[in-house]
Amino acid sequence: MGEAARPLRGRRAGPPNQQPAAPVRAVGAGDGKDLARLIAEQFGKGPVHEVKATVYRRPPHDMLGSNGYSLVSNYFLRRVLPYCLMHNIISKLQAAVLANMIGRQKKGKIEATHAELADEIGVKRTSIGHALDSLCEKNLVRKVKRSSYQLNPRVAYNGNGQEQHDFLAELRALALDSKFPDELAPELSLFPRSEVG
């Protein structure tokens, strides 16, 4: 019976006079070679050139206190807040309350009584309510319920980008009449829209 007529089960793969391949065996740690390198050398038809990568790890931020830090919009710090302070659009007390809330937020959410805010800022408790109302009117802060607020996450946020994105989506789904968090009060929107983003 010719080679072509033999059943497939009994045939060897490849040309008839070729030597059988060496048996495959597992490569262990004692072989001294990297498995990926071994495979690349056997099937790549030549030596493998080693590529070394250097990983740089940044040191952690060194911030005052143990509460970590919040990311604050450079646009807000550079253009909006200084202008508003110098032109009495935001009072010193409102700026102090806002700064305190940025520092105490947990992923955009703030739990604080008027008494706690007043004690940390060094003012009377009765003065806090008007400052908070004004910050809410300006869409910098949103009151959720008594002693519970949300900081505008486009101004300042203390979580990662995905957490901020999720928080923004949650707020936008509310479709608030005030347009919080996407629009600030007109008196804070003094600059071209291209700067605001």
Disulfide bonds with the S-S distance in Angstrom:
none
